[in-house]
């Protein structure tokens, strides 16, 4: 986990993600990203010099009407000495069975965000930590450009005024391959996704295209990430430098 902790510490310092007194809800889907993030956030408290609490929150979408098995995740939380909250939802049923969405990811994401915000507030948290990694940043930047025709990405840190809660993404410097390696070496209890749309999304297509481009043109994704940071879009500017978009509001509704 040493490399992961290095990436997380860098993100915390560059984007001011943590403060004394924070109570942070880590969104834990059971995938490798969220589990690595959870362990990293707990380990980081030992040396970062910031006094904060961690709560793990899982939303069970109940795909196919069946409850997921998150027992191993609950056991991991017991071993880490942190509180674990499992919230039953009907997101899977609504998206796939009731609405029968042809493009389900957008609605599912909105519903999960709302449920996670509510669960975090109900458990006294002022921040939510999500497991988006370095590759997710680049993929989102490319998707916004090529599909929506706009420049932008999710922010490493953003304040949601309607919910009075701050979203942070401590893994944004961590490449997916390093996260996968950390999950294997630490034998983390990954819960396989039962989402019917898994591996059949626009993001998956972009992921494969970027991987192919990186093989043919080494450093392609790194240059895209660098361009995003130099632009200062959506809070991605460098902490010690003025950027063209650095004054844009970080408050989001």
Backbone as CSV, one residue per row, in Angstrom:
resi,resn,N_x,N_y,N_z,CA_x,CA_y,CA_z,C_x,C_y,C_z
1,UNK,0.817,-1.222,0.000,0.000,0.000,0.000,0.847,1.268,0.000
2,UNK,2.166,1.125,0.051,3.006,2.314,0.180,2.838,3.270,-1.006
3,UNK,2.802,2.712,-2.234,2.618,3.571,-3.402,1.258,4.271,-3.362
4,UNK,0.241,3.525,-2.998,-1.100,4.106,-2.929,-1.140,5.226,-1.902
5,UNK,-0.538,5.001,-0.751,-0.514,6.033,0.279,0.214,7.286,-0.207
6,UNK,1.244,7.093,-1.019,1.959,8.232,-1.587,1.067,9.043,-2.517
7,UNK,0.311,8.342,-3.351,-0.610,9.029,-4.266,-1.689,9.778,-3.487
8,UNK,-2.237,9.129,-2.456,-3.303,9.745,-1.667,-2.768,10.961,-0.908
9,UNK,-1.608,10.818,-0.317,-1.031,11.948,0.419,-0.808,13.138,-0.509
10,UNK,-0.344,12.878,-1.724,-0.133,13.956,-2.689,-1.440,14.665,-3.002
11,UNK,-2.505,13.888,-3.233,-3.810,14.484,-3.539,-4.326,15.308,-2.362
12,UNK,-4.180,14.771,-1.162,-4.627,15.482,0.037,-3.923,16.834,0.151
13,UNK,-2.616,16.832,-0.095,-1.837,18.059,0.051,-2.088,19.045,-1.085
14,UNK,-2.191,18.558,-2.316,-2.361,19.462,-3.455,-3.759,20.063,-3.536
15,UNK,-4.757,19.317,-3.077,-6.130,19.797,-3.220,-6.807,20.082,-1.877
16,UNK,-6.033,20.058,-0.791,-6.566,20.365,0.546,-7.824,19.542,0.849
17,UNK,-7.692,18.233,0.752,-8.857,17.364,0.866,-9.302,17.105,2.302
18,UNK,-8.368,17.197,3.269,-8.689,16.829,4.645,-8.407,17.963,5.614
19,UNK,-9.216,17.989,6.683,-9.028,18.962,7.756,-9.285,18.277,9.099
20,UNK,-8.712,18.828,10.159,-8.991,18.314,11.498,-10.490,18.355,11.768
21,UNK,-10.987,17.274,12.358,-12.404,17.212,12.709,-13.301,16.636,11.636
22,UNK,-12.759,16.342,10.453,-13.572,15.743,9.388,-14.090,14.374,9.803
23,UNK,-15.314,14.098,9.431,-15.880,12.744,9.538,-16.232,12.349,8.109
24,UNK,-15.485,11.403,7.585,-15.514,11.107,6.158,-16.228,9.795,5.868
25,UNK,-17.237,9.866,5.017,-17.920,8.676,4.537,-17.208,8.191,3.281
26,UNK,-16.637,7.010,3.351,-16.020,6.418,2.167,-17.069,5.563,1.476
27,UNK,-17.381,5.918,0.232,-18.347,5.138,-0.530,-17.728,3.824,-0.956
28,UNK,-18.231,2.714,-0.419,-17.634,1.397,-0.664,-18.606,0.528,-1.459
29,UNK,-18.326,0.388,-2.748,-19.162,-0.460,-3.600,-18.796,-1.932,-3.464
30,UNK,-17.580,-2.179,-3.009,-17.064,-3.537,-2.953,-16.067,-3.807,-4.063
31,UNK,-15.909,-2.831,-4.986,-14.913,-2.948,-6.043,-13.515,-2.615,-5.525
32,UNK,-12.528,-2.884,-6.364,-11.131,-2.710,-5.935,-10.815,-1.264,-5.565
33,UNK,-11.331,-0.301,-6.325,-11.020,1.100,-6.066,-11.506,1.530,-4.685
34,UNK,-12.757,1.221,-4.375,-13.318,1.673,-3.108,-12.678,0.970,-1.919
35,UNK,-12.330,-0.302,-2.069,-11.707,-1.025,-0.961,-10.279,-0.550,-0.714
36,UNK,-9.541,-0.293,-1.785,-8.182,0.250,-1.634,-8.257,1.644,-1.012
37,UNK,-9.203,2.456,-1.467,-9.375,3.788,-0.888,-9.679,3.693,0.599
38,UNK,-10.589,2.806,0.979,-10.968,2.657,2.377,-9.753,2.325,3.239
39,UNK,-8.978,1.330,2.817,-7.801,0.949,3.609,-6.794,2.087,3.658
40,UNK,-6.596,2.768,2.538,-5.639,3.876,2.492,-6.060,5.009,3.425
41,UNK,-7.350,5.327,3.462,-7.814,6.416,4.316,-7.627,6.090,5.789
42,UNK,-7.768,4.819,6.142,-7.545,4.405,7.536,-6.057,4.448,7.878
43,UNK,-5.210,3.922,6.981,-3.770,3.905,7.235,-3.178,5.306,7.252
44,UNK,-3.711,6.181,6.430,-3.176,7.538,6.307,-3.246,8.302,7.627
45,UNK,-4.237,7.992,8.456,-4.407,8.708,9.725,-3.191,8.560,10.636
46,UNK,-2.413,7.501,10.417,-1.294,7.226,11.318,-0.151,8.220,11.174
47,UNK,-0.051,8.865,9.998,1.127,9.717,9.791,0.839,11.052,9.106
48,UNK,-0.388,11.297,8.670,-0.660,12.514,7.905,-0.693,13.760,8.782
49,UNK,-0.911,13.582,10.086,-0.948,14.740,10.974,-2.263,15.500,10.948
50,UNK,-3.324,14.838,10.495,-4.665,15.431,10.458,-5.612,14.502,11.212
51,UNK,-6.397,15.052,12.107,-7.299,14.270,12.944,-8.668,14.148,12.263
52,UNK,-8.985,12.970,11.726,-10.272,12.762,11.061,-10.791,11.355,11.348
53,UNK,-12.078,11.148,11.120,-12.719,9.849,11.302,-13.127,9.288,9.939
54,UNK,-13.249,7.973,9.882,-13.663,7.298,8.657,-14.861,6.391,8.940
55,UNK,-15.870,6.495,8.094,-17.038,5.620,8.132,-17.197,5.019,6.736
56,UNK,-17.376,3.716,6.650,-17.590,3.065,5.353,-19.090,2.926,5.106
57,UNK,-19.538,3.347,3.921,-20.963,3.245,3.581,-21.121,2.506,2.251
58,UNK,-21.931,1.458,2.284,-22.237,0.691,1.079,-23.713,0.823,0.736
59,UNK,-24.003,1.113,-0.514,-25.374,1.105,-1.012,-25.584,-0.194,-1.779
60,UNK,-26.484,-1.019,-1.312,-26.780,-2.264,-2.022,-27.865,-1.985,-3.055
61,UNK,-27.520,-2.008,-4.357,-28.526,-1.703,-5.393,-29.538,-2.823,-5.592
62,UNK,-29.231,-4.021,-5.074,-30.125,-5.178,-5.198,-30.476,-5.448,-6.658
63,UNK,-29.442,-5.614,-7.476,-29.661,-5.961,-8.873,-30.370,-7.313,-8.956
64,UNK,-31.367,-7.376,-9.829,-32.137,-8.615,-9.963,-33.020,-8.891,-8.756
65,UNK,-33.170,-7.885,-7.884,-34.008,-8.060,-6.701,-33.358,-8.836,-5.582
66,UNK,-32.056,-9.136,-5.731,-31.360,-9.927,-4.718,-30.361,-9.079,-3.944
67,UNK,-30.296,-9.320,-2.646,-29.335,-8.602,-1.802,-27.917,-9.072,-2.113
68,UNK,-26.978,-8.135,-2.097,-25.581,-8.498,-2.305,-24.970,-9.056,-1.029
69,UNK,-23.878,-9.781,-1.182,-23.179,-10.347,-0.028,-22.005,-9.443,0.327
70,UNK,-22.197,-8.606,1.331,-21.149,-7.677,1.754,-20.541,-8.075,3.098
71,UNK,-20.761,-9.328,3.494,-20.210,-9.818,4.745,-18.693,-9.664,4.836
72,UNK,-17.958,-10.022,3.771,-16.501,-9.862,3.822,-16.069,-8.399,3.974
73,UNK,-16.843,-7.464,3.392,-16.527,-6.042,3.541,-16.750,-5.614,4.983
74,UNK,-17.838,-6.083,5.581,-18.121,-5.774,6.983,-17.006,-6.298,7.879
75,UNK,-16.504,-7.493,7.566,-15.403,-8.065,8.348,-14.130,-7.239,8.193
76,UNK,-13.853,-6.764,6.984,-12.696,-5.902,6.755,-12.796,-4.636,7.610
77,UNK,-13.983,-4.068,7.682,-14.174,-2.857,8.484,-13.967,-3.138,9.963
78,UNK,-14.409,-4.305,10.419,-14.178,-4.670,11.824,-12.681,-4.761,12.109
79,UNK,-11.950,-5.360,11.181,-10.506,-5.481,11.348,-9.811,-4.122,11.335
80,UNK,-10.344,-3.185,10.545,-9.774,-1.839,10.477,-10.217,-0.969,11.647
81,UNK,-11.221,-1.436,12.377,-11.706,-0.696,13.529,-12.559,0.507,13.182
82,UNK,-13.328,0.398,12.095,-14.182,1.520,11.685,-15.635,1.075,11.553
83,UNK,-16.515,2.041,11.598,-17.947,1.787,11.477,-18.304,1.430,10.041
84,UNK,-19.213,0.465,9.893,-19.680,0.069,8.560,-21.193,0.215,8.487
85,UNK,-21.666,0.908,7.457,-23.095,1.139,7.263,-23.507,0.539,5.919
86,UNK,-24.461,-0.379,5.954,-24.992,-0.997,4.733,-26.421,-0.508,4.534
87,UNK,-26.661,0.131,3.389,-27.975,0.709,3.097,-28.641,-0.074,1.964
88,UNK,-29.795,-0.655,2.240,-30.560,-1.346,1.190,-31.271,-0.308,0.326
89,UNK,-31.195,-0.479,-0.976,-31.895,0.417,-1.895,-32.648,-0.416,-2.933
90,UNK,-33.423,0.270,-3.757,-34.132,-0.387,-4.860,-33.643,0.191,-6.190
91,UNK,-32.424,0.675,-6.203,-31.880,1.327,-7.395,-31.864,0.380,-8.591
92,UNK,-31.386,-0.828,-8.389,-31.326,-1.790,-9.483,-32.688,-2.087,-10.069
93,UNK,-33.672,-2.289,-9.196,-35.036,-2.580,-9.646,-35.621,-1.410,-10.420
94,UNK,-35.419,-0.182,-9.908,-35.986,0.996,-10.556,-35.373,1.217,-11.939
95,UNK,-34.045,1.118,-12.015,-33.342,1.421,-13.262,-33.601,0.374,-14.335
96,UNK,-33.517,-0.908,-13.949,-33.570,-1.968,-14.961,-34.940,-2.623,-15.119
97,UNK,-35.715,-2.719,-14.036,-36.986,-3.430,-14.113,-38.184,-2.506,-14.306
98,UNK,-38.197,-1.378,-13.589,-39.324,-0.452,-13.687,-39.157,0.498,-14.865
99,UNK,-38.037,1.214,-14.872,-37.796,2.190,-15.938,-37.298,1.550,-17.226
100,UNK,-36.649,0.407,-17.114,-36.073,-0.294,-18.271,-35.243,0.658,-19.132
101,UNK,-34.339,1.380,-18.466,-33.526,2.393,-19.121,-32.630,1.782,-20.204
102,UNK,-32.691,2.320,-21.452,-31.792,1.820,-22.500,-30.347,2.245,-22.245
103,UNK,-30.170,3.392,-21.575,-28.855,3.867,-21.171,-28.886,4.095,-19.657
104,UNK,-28.714,3.023,-18.891,-29.009,3.064,-17.457,-27.991,3.790,-16.583
105,UNK,-26.784,4.002,-17.070,-25.712,4.480,-16.193,-25.982,5.861,-15.602
106,UNK,-26.535,6.759,-16.399,-26.771,8.118,-15.933,-27.769,8.159,-14.782
107,UNK,-28.918,7.498,-14.949,-29.926,7.475,-13.895,-29.399,6.762,-12.663
108,UNK,-28.726,5.641,-12.870,-28.173,4.880,-11.746,-27.195,5.736,-10.942
109,UNK,-26.331,6.466,-11.652,-25.335,7.310,-10.980,-26.019,8.400,-10.166
110,UNK,-27.056,9.025,-10.739,-27.764,10.087,-10.018,-28.431,9.546,-8.758
111,UNK,-29.055,8.394,-8.876,-29.728,7.807,-7.726,-28.724,7.394,-6.653
112,UNK,-27.597,6.829,-7.063,-26.579,6.426,-6.091,-25.990,7.639,-5.383
113,UNK,-25.760,8.715,-6.143,-25.220,9.929,-5.515,-26.174,10.459,-4.451
114,UNK,-27.449,10.544,-4.815,-28.430,11.062,-3.864,-28.524,10.204,-2.612
115,UNK,-28.548,8.885,-2.796,-28.642,7.974,-1.652,-27.393,8.045,-0.778
116,UNK,-26.229,8.179,-1.414,-24.982,8.264,-0.649,-24.903,9.574,0.121
117,UNK,-25.329,10.670,-0.506,-25.352,11.960,0.196,-26.234,11.866,1.439
118,UNK,-27.423,11.278,1.281,-28.351,11.169,2.405,-27.782,10.278,3.510
119,UNK,-27.167,9.173,3.117,-26.602,8.254,4.111,-25.438,8.894,4.857
120,UNK,-24.626,9.649,4.144,-23.498,10.328,4.776,-23.983,11.348,5.802
121,UNK,-24.974,12.143,5.414,-25.516,13.140,6.336,-26.168,12.473,7.540
122,UNK,-26.881,11.383,7.317,-27.554,10.674,8.407,-26.564,10.118,9.406
123,UNK,-25.331,9.869,8.960,-24.304,9.321,9.841,-23.287,10.368,10.294
124,UNK,-23.686,11.633,10.204,-22.883,12.705,10.771,-21.617,13.046,10.029
125,UNK,-21.563,12.739,8.744,-20.353,13.000,7.956,-20.435,14.357,7.258
126,UNK,-19.297,15.020,7.150,-19.249,16.298,6.427,-18.541,16.168,5.085
127,UNK,-17.943,14.993,4.832,-17.283,14.748,3.549,-17.559,13.319,3.083
128,UNK,-17.546,13.168,1.766,-17.670,11.849,1.146,-16.444,11.621,0.278
129,UNK,-15.778,10.495,0.464,-14.616,10.138,-0.347,-15.013,9.070,-1.358
130,UNK,-14.719,9.342,-2.635,-15.035,8.409,-3.719,-13.750,7.863,-4.330
131,UNK,-13.842,6.673,-4.918,-12.652,5.968,-5.379,-12.252,6.196,-6.816
132,UNK,-12.593,7.338,-7.410,-12.175,7.603,-8.788,-10.655,7.704,-8.865
133,UNK,-10.073,6.997,-9.824,-8.617,6.964,-9.944,-8.121,7.778,-11.139
134,UNK,-6.820,7.736,-11.348,-6.163,8.487,-12.426,-6.788,8.174,-13.792
135,UNK,-7.013,6.890,-14.059,-7.589,6.503,-15.345,-9.013,7.007,-15.506
136,UNK,-9.771,7.023,-14.413,-11.134,7.565,-14.460,-11.125,9.044,-14.845
137,UNK,-10.117,9.772,-14.340,-10.011,11.198,-14.664,-9.851,11.381,-16.174
138,UNK,-8.897,10.667,-16.745,-8.614,10.797,-18.177,-9.813,10.346,-19.010
139,UNK,-10.423,9.236,-18.620,-11.577,8.721,-19.355,-12.737,9.722,-19.338
140,UNK,-12.978,10.324,-18.175,-14.070,11.286,-18.062,-13.795,12.529,-18.894
141,UNK,-12.558,12.992,-18.869,-12.152,14.148,-19.669,-12.411,13.871,-21.157
142,UNK,-12.026,12.685,-21.625,-12.214,12.316,-23.037,-13.696,12.122,-23.353
143,UNK,-14.445,11.509,-22.461,-15.881,11.312,-22.699,-16.611,12.642,-22.824
144,UNK,-16.292,13.575,-21.943,-16.936,14.890,-22.011,-16.622,15.594,-23.324
145,UNK,-15.383,15.440,-23.785,-14.959,16.092,-25.020,-15.599,15.441,-26.249
146,UNK,-15.549,14.116,-26.328,-15.955,13.425,-27.556,-17.450,13.110,-27.616
147,UNK,-18.093,12.941,-26.457,-19.515,12.589,-26.446,-20.398,13.816,-26.218
148,UNK,-20.001,14.662,-25.253,-20.814,15.832,-24.922,-20.332,17.107,-25.592
149,UNK,-19.143,17.076,-26.180,-18.627,18.246,-26.873,-18.263,19.391,-25.951
150,UNK,-17.742,19.073,-24.762,-17.351,20.123,-23.831,-16.056,19.756,-23.119
151,UNK,-15.382,20.768,-22.609,-14.164,20.562,-21.831,-14.518,20.518,-20.351
152,UNK,-14.121,19.464,-19.666,-14.405,19.388,-18.247,-14.209,17.995,-17.694
153,UNK,-14.266,17.916,-16.370,-14.102,16.653,-15.674,-14.709,16.815,-14.285
154,UNK,-14.921,15.716,-13.578,-15.307,15.844,-12.177,-14.147,16.490,-11.416
155,UNK,-14.433,17.096,-10.294,-13.421,17.822,-9.534,-12.785,16.928,-8.469
156,UNK,-11.515,17.186,-8.139,-10.899,16.442,-7.040,-11.542,16.783,-5.702
157,UNK,-12.137,17.973,-5.628,-12.820,18.416,-4.403,-13.940,19.377,-4.797
158,UNK,-15.142,19.133,-4.307,-16.248,20.022,-4.634,-17.246,20.060,-3.488
159,UNK,-17.786,21.241,-3.255,-18.759,21.438,-2.181,-20.170,21.417,-2.758
160,UNK,-21.019,20.573,-2.194,-22.403,20.460,-2.640,-23.268,21.295,-1.709
161,UNK,-23.646,22.480,-2.154,-24.321,23.432,-1.278,-25.690,22.948,-0.812
162,UNK,-26.430,22.245,-1.665,-27.771,21.805,-1.270,-27.728,20.778,-0.149
163,UNK,-26.660,19.990,-0.113,-26.513,18.957,0.915,-25.562,19.369,2.034
164,UNK,-24.854,20.487,1.831,-23.847,20.941,2.790,-22.846,19.824,3.077
165,UNK,-22.282,19.283,2.010,-21.306,18.208,2.143,-20.260,18.358,1.042
166,UNK,-19.041,17.945,1.323,-17.938,18.083,0.378,-17.528,16.723,-0.168
167,UNK,-17.398,16.655,-1.490,-16.945,15.426,-2.149,-15.442,15.508,-2.364
168,UNK,-14.722,14.447,-2.017,-13.284,14.396,-2.270,-12.932,13.098,-2.987
169,UNK,-11.874,13.158,-3.780,-11.436,11.994,-4.554,-9.938,11.795,-4.345
170,UNK,-9.559,11.115,-3.268,-8.147,10.993,-2.894,-7.299,10.109,-3.812
171,UNK,-7.908,9.331,-4.707,-7.138,8.406,-5.558,-6.852,8.960,-6.948
172,UNK,-7.083,10.248,-7.172,-6.992,10.770,-8.541,-5.582,10.715,-9.132
173,UNK,-4.555,10.541,-8.332,-3.200,10.397,-8.867,-2.789,8.927,-8.995
174,UNK,-3.628,8.018,-8.525,-3.272,6.595,-8.492,-3.729,5.875,-9.761
175,UNK,-2.784,5.333,-10.563,-3.166,4.585,-11.769,-3.931,3.313,-11.401
176,UNK,-4.829,2.911,-12.267,-5.644,1.726,-12.004,-4.794,0.479,-11.794
177,UNK,-3.676,0.357,-12.531,-2.846,-0.836,-12.384,-2.238,-0.922,-10.990
178,UNK,-1.916,0.212,-10.383,-1.370,0.206,-9.028,-2.456,-0.151,-8.013
179,UNK,-3.665,0.300,-8.259,-4.778,-0.041,-7.379,-5.063,-1.537,-7.450
180,UNK,-5.055,-2.095,-8.654,-5.271,-3.537,-8.818,-4.188,-4.334,-8.097
181,UNK,-2.951,-3.873,-8.208,-1.841,-4.549,-7.542,-2.004,-4.501,-6.020
182,UNK,-2.396,-3.348,-5.505,-2.584,-3.204,-4.058,-3.726,-4.093,-3.562
183,UNK,-4.802,-4.181,-4.345,-5.938,-5.017,-3.953,-5.530,-6.483,-3.880
184,UNK,-4.715,-6.935,-4.855,-4.262,-8.332,-4.856,-3.310,-8.606,-3.696
185,UNK,-2.328,-7.737,-3.511,-1.317,-7.967,-2.482,-1.909,-7.935,-1.074
186,UNK,-2.961,-7.138,-0.895,-3.585,-7.042,0.425,-4.791,-7.970,0.573
187,UNK,-5.039,-8.769,-0.465,-6.120,-9.754,-0.445,-7.440,-9.122,0.001
188,UNK,-7.791,-8.023,-0.627,-9.006,-7.317,-0.257,-10.248,-8.063,-0.763
189,UNK,-11.339,-8.032,0.008,-12.537,-8.839,-0.305,-13.411,-8.203,-1.386
190,UNK,-12.975,-8.275,-2.621,-13.700,-7.649,-3.726,-15.046,-8.342,-3.961
191,UNK,-16.083,-7.524,-4.085,-17.430,-8.029,-4.370,-17.692,-7.818,-5.856
192,UNK,-17.876,-8.887,-6.578,-18.073,-8.798,-8.023,-19.387,-8.090,-8.346
193,UNK,-19.326,-7.149,-9.274,-20.510,-6.401,-9.670,-21.524,-7.302,-10.374
194,UNK,-22.796,-7.128,-10.008,-23.878,-7.858,-10.653,-24.676,-6.963,-11.592
195,UNK,-24.152,-5.762,-11.860,-24.852,-4.825,-12.730,-24.989,-5.411,-14.135
196,UNK,-26.196,-5.455,-14.696,-26.395,-5.998,-16.049,-25.630,-5.233,-17.127
197,UNK,-25.302,-3.958,-16.857,-24.603,-3.142,-17.856,-23.090,-3.171,-17.683
198,UNK,-22.603,-3.920,-16.712,-21.164,-3.949,-16.445,-20.391,-4.396,-17.684
199,UNK,-19.353,-3.633,-18.021,-18.482,-3.909,-19.178,-19.158,-3.626,-20.523
200,UNK,-20.341,-2.994,-20.502,-21.046,-2.695,-21.757,-21.466,-1.222,-21.774
201,UNK,-20.549,-0.343,-21.413,-20.864,1.074,-21.301,-19.965,1.909,-22.203
202,UNK,-20.338,3.182,-22.370,-19.503,4.113,-23.144,-18.141,4.275,-22.485
203,UNK,-18.111,4.261,-21.158,-16.836,4.386,-20.454,-15.911,3.211,-20.771
204,UNK,-16.478,2.025,-20.827,-15.656,0.856,-21.132,-15.061,0.969,-22.538
205,UNK,-15.840,1.486,-23.473,-15.339,1.681,-24.828,-14.190,2.680,-24.850
206,UNK,-14.339,3.798,-24.133,-13.281,4.800,-24.061,-12.047,4.222,-23.383
207,UNK,-12.256,3.422,-22.328,-11.142,2.793,-21.621,-10.295,1.942,-22.568
208,UNK,-10.964,1.141,-23.378,-10.259,0.275,-24.317,-9.542,1.092,-25.395
209,UNK,-10.195,2.146,-25.864,-9.576,2.999,-26.884,-8.338,3.708,-26.341
210,UNK,-8.400,4.185,-25.102,-7.245,4.853,-24.494,-6.097,3.874,-24.265
211,UNK,-6.437,2.657,-23.855,-5.403,1.647,-23.642,-4.671,1.344,-24.947
212,UNK,-5.440,1.252,-26.035,-4.835,0.994,-27.345,-3.970,2.169,-27.781
213,UNK,-4.452,3.384,-27.559,-3.673,4.571,-27.936,-2.384,4.670,-27.119
214,UNK,-2.463,4.324,-25.832,-1.263,4.361,-24.991,-0.225,3.335,-25.433
215,UNK,-0.700,2.202,-25.936,0.247,1.196,-26.440,0.953,1.703,-27.692
216,UNK,0.210,2.392,-28.541,0.782,2.898,-29.792,1.545,4.201,-29.606
217,UNK,1.156,4.971,-28.606,1.740,6.301,-28.385,1.976,6.464,-26.882
218,UNK,3.106,5.995,-26.424,3.400,5.967,-24.988,3.284,7.360,-24.365
219,UNK,2.566,7.420,-23.251,2.410,8.690,-22.550,1.219,9.517,-22.999
220,UNK,0.379,8.974,-23.875,-0.765,9.725,-24.392,-1.710,10.157,-23.263
221,UNK,-2.088,9.219,-22.397,-2.987,9.546,-21.291,-2.337,10.520,-20.317
222,UNK,-1.032,10.360,-20.105,-0.320,11.281,-19.216,-0.381,12.708,-19.746
223,UNK,-0.283,12.866,-21.052,-0.332,14.206,-21.637,-1.726,14.812,-21.512
224,UNK,-2.758,13.965,-21.649,-4.120,14.454,-21.459,-4.324,14.909,-20.011
225,UNK,-3.835,14.130,-19.072,-3.953,14.488,-17.666,-3.207,15.792,-17.388
226,UNK,-2.019,15.933,-17.972,-1.242,17.153,-17.809,-1.942,18.364,-18.388
227,UNK,-2.598,18.177,-19.526,-3.339,19.284,-20.145,-4.492,19.724,-19.253
228,UNK,-5.182,18.755,-18.636,-6.279,19.080,-17.733,-5.770,19.899,-16.552
229,UNK,-4.657,19.485,-15.992,-4.112,20.200,-14.836,-3.645,21.607,-15.213
230,UNK,-2.996,21.739,-16.344,-2.513,23.057,-16.759,-3.653,24.005,-17.102
231,UNK,-4.783,23.440,-17.536,-5.931,24.275,-17.875,-6.571,24.883,-16.629
232,UNK,-6.477,24.190,-15.513,-7.128,24.649,-14.297,-8.622,24.403,-14.264
233,UNK,-9.149,23.683,-15.241,-10.577,23.402,-15.298,-11.050,22.653,-14.056
234,UNK,-12.214,23.013,-13.560,-12.918,22.251,-12.531,-12.061,21.929,-11.307
235,UNK,-11.203,22.862,-10.930,-10.405,22.675,-9.725,-9.152,21.852,-9.900
236,UNK,-8.742,21.585,-11.138,-7.572,20.746,-11.392,-6.265,21.524,-11.477
237,UNK,-6.309,22.835,-11.277,-5.091,23.632,-11.357,-4.091,23.295,-10.274
238,UNK,-2.848,23.721,-10.478,-1.790,23.486,-9.502,-1.945,24.441,-8.330
239,UNK,-1.691,23.955,-7.138,-1.915,24.726,-5.927,-1.083,25.999,-5.871
240,UNK,0.147,25.935,-6.393,1.069,27.068,-6.264,1.159,27.928,-7.512
241,UNK,0.195,27.728,-8.457,0.257,28.494,-9.700,-1.109,29.056,-10.058
242,UNK,-1.088,30.220,-10.686,-2.318,30.787,-11.242,-2.622,30.073,-12.555
243,UNK,-3.855,29.684,-12.753,-4.252,29.051,-14.012,-5.448,29.791,-14.590
244,UNK,-5.676,29.693,-15.896,-6.747,30.455,-16.533,-8.117,30.265,-15.908
245,UNK,-8.364,29.069,-15.384,-9.696,28.783,-14.855,-9.683,28.591,-13.342
246,UNK,-8.616,29.041,-12.690,-8.451,28.738,-11.269,-9.462,29.422,-10.384
247,UNK,-10.109,30.481,-10.869,-11.047,31.226,-10.043,-12.493,30.733,-10.201
248,UNK,-12.687,29.701,-11.015,-14.041,29.196,-11.194,-14.560,28.602,-9.888
249,UNK,-15.811,28.852,-9.601,-16.395,28.381,-8.327,-16.337,26.868,-8.236
250,UNK,-16.022,26.370,-7.032,-15.999,24.943,-6.803,-17.280,24.448,-6.122
251,UNK,-18.241,25.364,-5.978,-19.502,24.945,-5.394,-20.374,24.343,-6.480
252,UNK,-20.999,23.214,-6.149,-21.876,22.561,-7.100,-23.196,22.254,-6.405
253,UNK,-24.271,22.379,-7.171,-25.574,22.015,-6.634,-25.941,20.599,-7.088
